[in-house]
Amino acid sequence: MLFGKNRLVPNISPHKTIEGSVGGILSSIAASIIYTRLLLPGIIFLDS
């Protein structure tokens, strides 16, 4: 197993990992950037 070795909070949720949390955050940031660039190109405040 390459990722998922470091448990986030084993007492609360034993199968959640730090790597999974970081991956989820980075994926949501990438998806929001793609969404705003492709589907909302006319909004001015996004370019600042």
Secondary structure, DSSP 8 states (H G I E B T S, - for coil): --S--SEEETTTEEEEEHHHHHHHHHHHHHHHHHHHHHH-TT-GGGG-
